[in-house]
Structure formats: C-alpha cells, structure tokens
C-alpha cells in the first residue's frame, strides 16, 4: 500500500509540469484572442493639433477692385490648409492609429510652414486686410483630456469566442456661432466654422494707422467642447486724405499799398486736418512764380509778394489782371493749389512834344504841332482822333499826336486885339487811358484901320473972317471908345482944329479975297 502511494506521488510529480504547461497554453490562447480581435476602435487626435477655419470673406462692397484677386488667393490657400487638416481628423481603424498621428503631425507642419511663408511675405498697403496674409490661429488646449477607453481589462480571462462590437463614437465638435467686435472690425463665426471679418474703416484704431503701418485684430472664438481658438487678423493702414481749408487765394492791385521796398503783399492761413497722427501740418517752402513768390510755414501761414515795378504789372489797365497758381503740400504729400491774382490800375501816360503855338490876327490863322506819348499800360500809348473846340478856334488831334489849330479870325475877341496885344486859347487833350494834357495857343493882335466919318462944308467969301465947324465920328474895332487925338492942322486957306470927341473948327484966312465970282 505504501508502495502504491509512493508511486502515485511520483506520477503526480511527473504530471504536474504537464498540467502547468497546459494552463499556460490555454492562457496564451486567451491572450492571443485579445491581441488579434477584429474589434474596431476610434483613436482621438492629439489635443495639441491646430485647427483652421474654412474661409476668409470680406464684404465685396468694402474690397477695392485691385485686391479681389489677392482675396481669392487668400481664401483658396486657407481652404487648402483646411482640407489637409480635415483629412487628418477623419475616423480611422485601430490599426491606422499610428498613421493618423503621422498625418496629423504632417498637417501641423504644413500649417507652420505656411504661416512662416506668410509672415515673410511683404504686406502691401490695403484698405482692408493685409494682402497675401492669412489670419494666424492658435489653439488653447483644454486643461484635461478624456483618457482612451480600454476595450480589454487587464488580468481578465475571456472564454467566449471573439466578437465584433461597435463602440460609442465621440461627440462631434462644432463651433459656437458668435459675432465679436475687434479693434479694427468685426468677426462673425457660424457653427460650421465659416467666418467673415468686416473692416470698419472709420474705427479710431484703423484711422490712426499710418500708410503701410501693420496692425493686428485679435479674436477668441469657441468650440462646443470648450476649446478656444485665437484668431489674429493682419491689417495694414492706408493713407488718409486730409481736409484742407482756410485762405486759399489772394489778390493785390498795381500801385496800391506799395511798401517802402516797392512790393505788393497779401497773406493768409491754410488749415489742415488729417486723421493720421502728426500729419496735420504743411511742408515749409518758398515757391517762385512768374510774377511773384509765395512763402508758407508748417502752421499754414503764407505770404505772397510781387515787385510792383515789373513791366508786366505796370502794363495792366483798369479791369485787367494777371493770375498765377502755387502748389503747396502737406507732410503726407497731399497737394493744394493756392491761386493769386494781380489787378490792374490805369497808369498816367507821359505826354511831351510841341504843346504851344503862336498865331496872328488877320495874318496867319493856322498853326500846327505834334505830341509824343509813353504809356506802360498795354495798348494805351496813343490819343483819340478828334476835333476839340476852343474859345478862339478849333484843334484837330490825330491818334499819333499831330495837331492843327485854326483861328476863328472873325471872333470879336480876336479882332479886338490891338497891335501888341495878345490872348491865349488853351485846349485840353487826352490819351487813350484818359491822361490829360494841355495845348496853349497864343493869339497876337494887329492894328485894324478905323472907320472915320467925313464932312464937306461950303461958304461964300467975304471980307470978314470965315469960320465953320462940325463933328466927326470914328469906328475902330481895336479902340472901343472911338476917341480922336486932339490936333491943330494949318492948311492953305485956313486952320483946322479937332478935339478928342471929333469936334472940329475951320477958320479961313484972308487969301480968299482974290477969288473972282464963280471961283472955288
């Protein structure tokens, strides 16, 4: 009996390794079932993967025509990046998990390379977004992520045959629809991830951007799983046009308000209002024009100076003017025209030449002469062709200044001139601009013959003294009082006396006694 028991123990010791081996083989088969199960699982992408929104649409009404092609290129590039990213987050088989991880890494690298390329691209001026630049997007990961579900628990033995099951898929993540106001504009995002940035060109931040000065509008958008994305929209400033007001014209008048140096002056002030900071000033400069010069300082104070002695200025007449323009500039290069004018004034002509003449009563009733004229006013160096009536005669004047005076010899004033007497006739002539000049004619008198009445007296011879008398009259245009010169004249047969009034007396002498009857 004891021998049988000993043999049985020996046999058991021999069988023990075999049973242990069988258990290990069974366990090995069970583990192989878990390793090579056909169960499908979904591996989530790493939470550090960057996302790209699908579009960048700027309102067409605010996009200049020359930037439309750039915007289309920008949208297409963003769509291409999104397509690459979408491919990397599609559900995959468990056997492709490592491949998906590689694709995700490759997509992130592509985005990084694209961002580096964009940042190195020059930003030309744009009224809206920076041309050829994409918004820069950063992902803010969640503070904790859900662990992967273990399909098979450790240290568990499954005796059932392998089966295929469908695990619960992760909830789909979408965007939170929202509208966000930024510094330069407004960003709207819909639940599909499409977004539109609308630039506000009147925003204070955008107005303060200088020409080609870069700016960034930063927005934080949200996903339904709590993830936040930061979008940075690049913006480039444009040149704002200033508003220029004030005194933009000036006027001076020939020979008016001439200073001690012979200059005409006028002044004013230009005001500049420019939204761009530091540009509401002007470029100080002095500009020389055809007739004058204009000086302006940074604050807009200007002065226009003209030399009054210039021939072009002195040639101006009343109602005529000269004009010239000057272009000034603000510090941002905006031009502004200032218009200046010079008004004319009639200048007195300088008249010289023969302006006197002498003429004699009854002898030479005509006299001639010639005047010369110098007038700086254009077209006014001449006289008017006209006849001018004087007090004693008529003056005929030609345009060239030649004149002829004809005496009215029958004029009583002329005929009343006695020998040695003279009078003048002054006639005023005018140049084309009205400058007056006088011509003086001196009329000399001559002795006109007086008309004296006569008297015939008859008487008879006697032995007594014969006396007779009478009165003579005289008409002399040179002597209005018609007086006679008192005189006593002795004749052959007697003596005649006459007084100033023409009263005369004749006294015969004795020589009449020899006359016979009938003699005279």
Order of alpha helices (4+ residues) and beta strands (2+ residues): alpha-alpha-alpha-beta-beta-beta-beta-alpha-beta-beta-beta-beta-beta-beta-beta-beta-alpha-beta-beta-beta-beta-beta-beta-beta-beta-alpha-beta-beta-beta-beta-beta-beta-beta-beta
